[in-house]
Amino acid sequence: MSPTPGRWLSSLRRLVHADEALAPETQLLTVIDEGLATRILDLAIRIGETMLVVGAPANEVTLTIVRVCGAYGLDPVHVDVTYNSITIAHSLPGAAHPTTLLRVVRGSVPDHAKLQRLQALVGEIADGLDLDAAIARCRAIRRLPFRYRPAAVIAAQAMLALGVAIMFGANWLALMLSFVAAALAATTQYFLARVRVPYFFAQIAGGFVITVVAALSPLLRYTGIEAAAAIRPSVIVASGIVLMLAGLTVVGAAQDAIDGFALTATGRILELTTQTLGVVLGILAGLETVRVLGLGMSPPSTALPLGPLPVQFVGAAVIAIAVAIYNGAGARIVLVSAVLSLLAWVGYVGTSGLGFEVAAASGVGAFVASFIGVVVAYRLHVPSVAITTAAILPMVPGAAVFRGLLGIVESGDDAAVLMAGVTTLAGAATIGIALAVGASLGIYLGQPVRATLSSVVRARTRTRT
């Protein structure tokens, strides 16, 4: 029996059209109206704003905002992060206009403990935390005060300068003077901040105080103290320079530039340049003041030598611990930062031993710190930027900056001394760039490794369950 024309048409229709029986089952989707969308966007942008203020890079802020919105069903969202504002927008289906929110970012105050809590909150949101509970948690985190009191922060800043002096093998008197000079500079900056003096002038004041204390230190020789004869004023100033450059976002600025956030990177680089210029002006003012008083310092002909290798590692650990406390980190971040600084210094010393220049060795040390830091941060649930920043601070070229400035000020009519000072400053700038590039490269190469490890852990967890 031959098939009828109707059956032929039916078979042909099945070849052309999809079978309705294969349609996916209808799922219950959350209905998001404009009010709910606004609450979700407001939560996401407040989390992003707080992260940007406490030191997170712009790319991480953007990804976090998108992640939070996606967890509550808003997808896609459009996020624009600049140096001083965040804009977020989402278009509801059928809406006449998109829902758009903007938050102004006022200043940058590193607080790595708060950043750690925000990252934990984002993880809970991704795991299904209720919107109302997330909003309450976010509000509580934003209102948290800084972990340490001002006196503890000033002591940590002084301890940072102490760590730098330890790395240079200074004697007990020079260590004490470095601590006192840094404490005076930090106290000066604290009181200037209380009266709302711009940070640029606070940097000038801090540099001036440290330079004057260093210039007066040779007078201790007249007291008859034996250790006073071996004091190197350059060590005191170099430790202060590292202190005042500790809060600058060198790595964050470089990472934003590489990520394509031009406005944010430009803003951070301009801030970095301005605050560094403040330190330079403060040191120059101090050098000129002591020169007028007849206490001028002669430019050193060679770079300051570091102390014995074990002492260098002790100094690096002290610096990392101090920076972590200064940035408001908790005990876990402090401990990880100290260990990571030792690994970074191993990379620096090992590369220097192979004959590499200081800039290249510094870049390798920063790469080691950031690469291991990104991988370890995931396992220990700490912000990678927190431990990376603390680990690379021992390699900041504070001594080179001071030696170059001193050469320029004391050169007079000697063109050779002037050019030597300019060359030294250029070398210090090269080291700073190498630190930023090495840290950024380590972050980018470490992120795929971290993602691979996290996927392996999730796969093992599913297998066990």
PyMOL commands that set and color helices and strands:
alter all, ss='L'
color gray80, all
select helices_A, chain A and resi 5-16+20-22+34-53+58-71+112-126+131-142+150-167+172-194+199-223+226-230+233-245+250-259+262-292+309-326+331-353+358-380+384-395+398-409+415-464
alter helices_A, ss='H'
color red, helices_A
select strands_A, chain A and resi 78-81+85-90+99-104
alter strands_A, ss='S'
color yellow, strands_A
deselect
rebuild
show_as cartoon
